[in-house]
Amino acid sequence: MDVIGNNIANVETAGFKSSSVSFAEMMSERLARAGSASDSAPQLSNQVGLGVRVSSINRDFSQGAMQSTGKVTDLA
């Protein structure tokens, strides 16, 4: 949320380089269903995800578009 908030707050800032967030899935767990040992049917398991985590925050260093200001003192 910090990265997105920073990108939104600086959308009009000249020369601002935005960032993007990459997420990675955390481990999953298999939970066996409870059943009696006499059941002949195979027991199916439920898979439970444990969420995601931030894997990296990347800054976009690509060149932005030129903006004409009309001022003779501004250089590109």
C-alpha positions in Angstrom: 0.0 0.0 0.0 3.0 2.3 0.6 4.2 1.9 -2.9 0.8 2.5 -4.5 0.2 5.5 -2.3 3.6 6.9 -3.2 2.9 6.4 -6.9 -0.4 8.2 -6.6 0.9 11.0 -4.5 3.7 11.8 -7.0 1.8 11.2 -10.3 2.2 14.9 -11.3 5.8 15.3 -9.9 8.3 16.0 -12.7 11.0 13.3 -13.0 9.3 10.9 -10.5 10.1 7.3 -11.1 7.2 4.9 -10.2 7.7 1.6 -8.5 5.9 -1.7 -8.8 5.4 -4.6 -6.4 5.8 -8.3 -7.1 4.2 -10.9 -4.9 5.1 -14.5 -4.3 2.8 -17.3 -3.1 3.6 -18.7 0.3 3.6 -22.4 1.1 0.4 -24.3 0.9 -0.7 -27.0 3.4 -2.7 -30.1 2.8 -5.2 -30.9 5.4 -6.6 -34.5 5.5 -10.3 -34.9 6.1 -11.2 -36.8 9.2 -12.8 -40.2 8.6 -13.0 -43.6 10.1 -10.2 -46.1 9.3 -12.8 -48.6 8.0 -13.8 -46.4 5.1 -12.7 -48.0 1.8 -12.9 -44.8 -0.2 -9.7 -42.9 -0.6 -9.5 -39.8 1.6 -9.3 -36.5 -0.3 -7.3 -33.7 1.2 -8.1 -30.0 1.2 -5.3 -27.6 0.2 -5.1 -24.4 2.2 -3.1 -21.4 1.0 -1.1 -19.4 3.5 -1.3 -16.2 1.5 1.2 -14.1 -0.4 4.2 -12.0 0.5 6.1 -9.2 -1.2 8.9 -10.7 -3.2 10.4 -7.5 -4.7 9.8 -3.8 -5.2 11.1 -2.5 -8.6 11.6 1.1 -9.6 10.9 1.9 -13.3 14.0 3.8 -14.6 12.7 4.2 -18.1 12.8 7.7 -19.6 9.6 9.7 -19.4 8.1 11.9 -22.1 9.5 15.3 -22.8 7.3 18.1 -21.6 7.6 21.6 -23.1 7.4 24.4 -20.5 7.9 27.3 -22.9 10.6 28.8 -20.5 14.0 29.7 -22.1 15.8 28.7 -18.9 14.6 25.1 -18.9 16.9 22.5 -20.4 16.1 19.0 -21.5 
